[in-house]
Amino acid sequence: MAIRTTCIGAYPKPDYIEIGNFAETDDQDEGSTRAFTYTQDDADQVEENLLVDATRAAIEDQLACGIDIPTDGEQRRENYIHYHCRNLAGIDFVNLTNKVHRNGAAVADLPTITARIEPRGNHFLDRDYKLAQQFSDKPVKLTVPGPLSIIDTTANSFYSRERELAFDLADALNYEIRALADAGCKYIQVDEPLFVRKVDDALAFGVECLDRCFDGIDAGVTRVMHMCCGYPGHVDDDDYLKADPDCYFQLARAVDGSSVDQVSIEDAHCLNDLTLLEHFRQSAVILGVVTIASSRVESADYIQQRLQNALRHIDQDRLLAAPDCGLMMLGRELAMAKLANMCRAAQAIDRA
């Protein structure tokens, strides 16, 4: 059995989609990166047919490379967090608040939480899923930002306790995740990169919130969670302040004991001690085997060797291969080169 392959979320956008995921800053004095764009809802200005074309192209590229579980490429999203936040009551996108976030790795003007978080009542991800799935004969995965990551990338001026805010966010996310499952989506991923930046919060209430996000989802849906170590400001930026991957050891048992079926971790940017995989006794592990902000294309032989090393510590049916995170910082040609080599490596395991 070959190792299954998937993508994590975002895929490079074509030139005709002017919805930026990242906005770099020239201000290096603070050592910060303006990690997202916030001040306009560009998505409302893009013609629907262009968004459909971009989604189709992203899925077709992934399938052409051999990906088993593609994503929609997040072509509609200005970024993976605020796209969802725009559909939650209680978050003000007009009056922004400047905030240092990502544990000091970034600073930006962020939307402000000014009232209790609630879903607006209009589902939207089920629409995204149905549109994407029509372009694939394989199951398409949809992604949702997790409560801790939303908290980090918004400014809170309403809640006195972050724990209360986190659970209200989890309930609002669950509202959307249930609709997504009801629409037939078989792979639903909650993105929580803040777990490795705020380990204490993750252990105190983050894992419980993760379970709340998936509450009521039946066994036919694969529950996925992703925790990478962060994006730099630009490709080949080697000095970016990433989270410490050793935090995975602190989190592994708690996450493995949660309701999630698959756990996505970063490995390509900074190689892990692969005994880490032995701490995941129930969950499958999606191992990041290609970098998402480096122009270097990992060879299929290199990736295959890393996967074989991983198999010394985890059963093959519980190991999947993926990029470290979303590929939106790379151009289409570079992204496809990395994915194609990754899929060749994963398929070669079956023949080894």
Secondary structure as UniProt FT lines:
FT   STRAND          4..6
FT   TURN            15..16
FT   TURN            28..31
FT   HELIX           42..45
FT   HELIX           48..65
FT   TURN            74..76
FT   TURN            80..81
FT   HELIX           82..85
FT   TURN            86..87
FT   STRAND          88..101
FT   TURN            102..105
FT   STRAND          106..119
FT   HELIX           125..133
FT   TURN            134..135
FT   STRAND          141..145
FT   HELIX           147..152
FT   STRAND          155..156
FT   HELIX           162..182
FT   TURN            183..184
FT   STRAND          187..191
FT   HELIX           193..195
FT   TURN            196..197
FT   HELIX           199..201
FT   HELIX           202..206
FT   HELIX           207..213
FT   TURN            214..216
FT   TURN            219..220
FT   STRAND          222..227
FT   TURN            235..236
FT   TURN            238..239
FT   TURN            245..246
FT   HELIX           247..256
FT   STRAND          262..265
FT   HELIX           274..279
FT   STRAND          284..290
FT   HELIX           300..310
FT   TURN            311..313
FT   HELIX           316..318
FT   STRAND          319..323
FT   TURN            328..329
FT   HELIX           332..351
//
